[in-house]
C-alpha cells in the first residue's frame, strides 16, 4: 500500500530499484510523500529494502523505475540539499570534532569564519562545546554520533537522511540523541527521513511511520503525539498502542513472507 499523498517536499513516485534488470525488485513501486518540516520513519526488519530506499532519496542510487523529487526537482545524483547520517559515525580520525563537522564545507571550499561559528554552535547544541578540538579516538560512541549529526546539519540542509544512526548505542544514550535530533530539526524546520528497526524509536521521532517488507511499504500510520516530544510520552497509553499496532503489522508481514507458495 502507499501512504496517503499530501502536498510535500519529498515525493517518491512509483520508485523501484533492481541491482540488475533480470533480478528481483529490492524497492518495488513505492509512492510516498513527506511534507516540509516533518519527520518520517521507515520501519522494517533487516533486508527489507529500507536502506536502499534511503539511498534513493539521497541520490546515492538512481531508481530503475519511477522518480524521486525534492522540492519538485527530480534527483539526478546526490542532492546538495540533503545531509546524510550513516549507521556508523564515519568520522575522520586525524581531524578534530570541529573539522569533522566542517568536512562537507571543506570538500567544496575553504571554510570561512561564519562556517566555523556555525559548526561550533552545532557542537554546542549537541552538548560538545568543550570537545570541539578532540579527535574521534578521544570521544565516546555517543559523542561521535553527535558529531556525525552535527556534520550532517552544517550548512542547514533542507532534508536530513538517517540510516539507523543510534542502533549501536546504549538505551539511555540513544534516547538522549533522539531528543537532540528532534530539537535540532525543529530549530530549522528540517525535513527528515529516518530508517530504523526499533519500533519505539520510530514512534517517538515520527510524524508518520511506514512499515516496509520485501521492498514494499505495507502500512502507514500517523503518530498523533504532541510536539515537543518528551520522555514521559514513552509510557503513555497512546504511545504503547501505536507500538503494539506497528509490531502486529510487522509480525503479520513476516508471517506472510515466510508462508510457502501454493
ZIVEN-V678496 format. One line per field, one symbol per residue. psi: psi as a letter, one per 20 degrees, with the letter a starting at -180 (. if undefined). burial: b if it has 9 or more other ideal C-beta (glycine too) atoms within 8 Angstrom, else e. A space follows every 50 residues. Layout:
# ZIVEN-V678496
psi->???
burial->???
This chain:
# ZIVEN-V678496
psi->rqppqrprgppookpqpphqhirqphpnlppppoqpiqpppoprrpjijh hghghghijhqpqiqaqpqokipppjappiiqqporgqhlqphiqrgghg highghihrpprhhghggghgghghjkkhjjhjqrhijqrghgghhghgg ghipjmqhppppnlijhjqrgghghghghgggghghgjkppqoppqjogh gghhhqhppppppliqoipppqomqqqqqrhhhijqhhghggggghghgh hghhgghipqq.
burial->ebbeeeebbbbbbbbbbbeeeeeebbbbbbbbbbbbebbbbbbbeeebbb bbbbbbbbbeeebeebbbbbeeeebeeebeebbbbbeebebeeebbbbbb bbbbbbeeeebeeebbebbbebbbbbebeebbebbbeebebbbbbbbbbb bbbbeebbbbbbbbbbbebeeebbbbbbbbbbbbbbeeebbbbbbbeebe bbbbbbebbbbbbebbbbbbbebebeeebeeebeebeebbebbebbbebb eebbeeeeeeee
